[in-house]
Amino acid sequence: MKDSILLRAFPELLIAFHRRSMLLTDRAGHVDGRLAGLYEHDLRLLSRYRLLVHGRSPQIAALSAVDAFSTLGYYVAPPMAEGGQDLGQNRSRQVTIRVARFVGQGLHEDVDVINHGLDEADLELAWELASDFADLAEPTSGRRQQEAPVSVRWTADATGAELRFDYHHPRLRRGTLVRFAGDGAAAPDLRRDGERVRCTRRPG
């Protein structure tokens, strides 16, 4: 009998990878905690990673792979949280959010926010994050083979902030460090609220 190889495709996922680093997101660019995640050596460092605007997912305009290790996404959002339902088509797309991601020894993400309107925009951006440190085979099979508590530590100062996840398994001590920093023009107003890191910005 001939040897056979089982190949499984995931058309619902967008994949970027470089050496031992791999990012799997859905077609909106979100890590939702199923098979999606940020992996290093097949260990999932981030099991949840979503960008939110005014507390909800922004409307996606385009998302694609640039090459094997990077993706580029464009999203649109209204300028104010309270007027999202009756601003009209033009105002609901007034703000453009460009998200560029680069995979390699972890993940680097650049978020650029541009206000295309004449009126001021007052945005609350948020990143929803979690880490479960699952092996790639575990979400693929749907069964956890090892599990341990995960502690979370948040630190912030005038230059930025750090969110750290530590996995307290007696034989598998691992951690994930997420750093937030501004573009140098102004320090971001960052604060942690449960699983979300919130940032208030007024894009020009």
Secondary structure, 3 states (H helix, E strand, C coil): CCCCCCCCCCCCEEEEEECCEEEEEECCCCECCCCCEEEECCEEEECEEEEEECCECCEEEEEEEEECCEEEEEEEECCCCCCCCCCHHHHHCCEEEEEEEEECCCEEEEEEEEECCCCCCCEEEEEEEECCCCECHHHHHCCCCCCCCEEEEEEEECCEEEEEEEEEECCEEEEEEEEEECCCCCCCEEEEECCEEEEEECCC
